[in-house]
Amino acid sequence: MTTFSYSITDLSHYESDLIEVTWESDDEAVSFGNDIAREMLERMPELARRGWSVSVYDSRRRLVSVVPIGAVS
């Protein structure tokens, strides 16, 4: 099991506090990042064109994935 961290970011000026979740694999962590992005887009469709993303980091705070909120379906 690995602890992954997630944040909401505009990739330049803002990054939210990190939340941590434990998963078996990078694939599960990225899938959860997609779920976060999809839910945010459903609740706040205005984020689709604003360049916001969900960043996924591994336990060493290395970037695993960036999920653009406007690109999920």
C-alpha positions as CSV (number, residue, x, y, z in Angstrom):
1,M,0.0,0.0,0.0
2,T,1.2,3.5,-0.9
3,T,0.0,6.8,0.4
4,F,-0.8,9.3,-2.4
5,S,-1.5,13.0,-2.1
6,Y,-4.0,15.0,-4.1
7,S,-4.3,18.8,-4.6
8,I,-6.3,21.1,-6.7
9,T,-4.1,23.5,-8.7
10,D,-4.0,26.1,-11.4
11,L,-0.4,24.9,-12.1
12,S,1.0,28.4,-11.6
13,H,-0.2,30.4,-8.6
14,Y,-2.5,28.2,-6.5
15,E,-2.3,24.8,-4.9
16,S,-4.8,23.5,-2.3
17,D,-3.8,21.7,0.9
18,L,-2.9,18.1,0.2
19,I,-5.3,15.3,1.0
20,E,-3.8,11.8,1.5
21,V,-5.3,8.5,0.4
22,T,-3.8,5.0,0.5
23,W,-3.9,2.8,-2.7
24,E,-2.3,-0.4,-4.0
25,S,-1.0,1.1,-7.3
26,D,-0.4,4.3,-9.3
27,D,-3.3,3.3,-11.5
28,E,-5.7,3.3,-8.6
29,A,-4.4,6.7,-7.5
30,V,-4.8,8.2,-10.9
31,S,-8.3,6.8,-11.3
32,F,-9.2,8.4,-8.0
33,G,-7.8,11.7,-9.3
34,N,-10.0,11.4,-12.4
35,D,-13.0,10.8,-10.1
36,I,-12.2,13.9,-8.1
37,A,-11.9,16.0,-11.3
38,R,-15.1,14.5,-12.7
39,E,-17.1,15.3,-9.5
40,M,-15.7,18.8,-9.4
41,L,-16.7,19.4,-13.0
42,E,-20.2,18.1,-12.4
43,R,-20.6,20.4,-9.3
44,M,-18.9,23.4,-10.9
45,P,-19.0,23.3,-14.7
46,E,-17.5,26.8,-14.9
47,L,-14.1,25.2,-14.0
48,A,-14.0,23.5,-17.5
49,R,-12.2,26.4,-19.2
50,R,-10.2,27.8,-16.3
51,G,-7.2,25.6,-16.4
52,W,-7.7,23.9,-13.0
53,S,-6.3,20.4,-12.5
54,V,-6.0,17.7,-9.9
55,S,-2.4,16.8,-9.1
56,V,-1.5,13.3,-7.9
57,Y,1.7,12.8,-5.9
58,D,3.3,9.6,-4.6
59,S,4.6,9.2,-1.0
60,R,7.8,11.0,-1.9
61,R,5.8,13.9,-3.2
62,R,6.9,13.1,-6.8
63,L,4.3,14.0,-9.4
64,V,2.4,10.9,-10.7
65,S,-0.3,12.6,-12.8
66,V,-2.0,15.9,-13.6
67,V,-5.7,15.5,-14.4
68,P,-7.1,18.6,-16.1
69,I,-10.6,19.2,-14.7
70,G,-12.0,20.3,-18.1
71,A,-10.7,17.1,-19.9
72,V,-12.6,14.4,-17.9
73,S,-15.9,13.0,-19.1
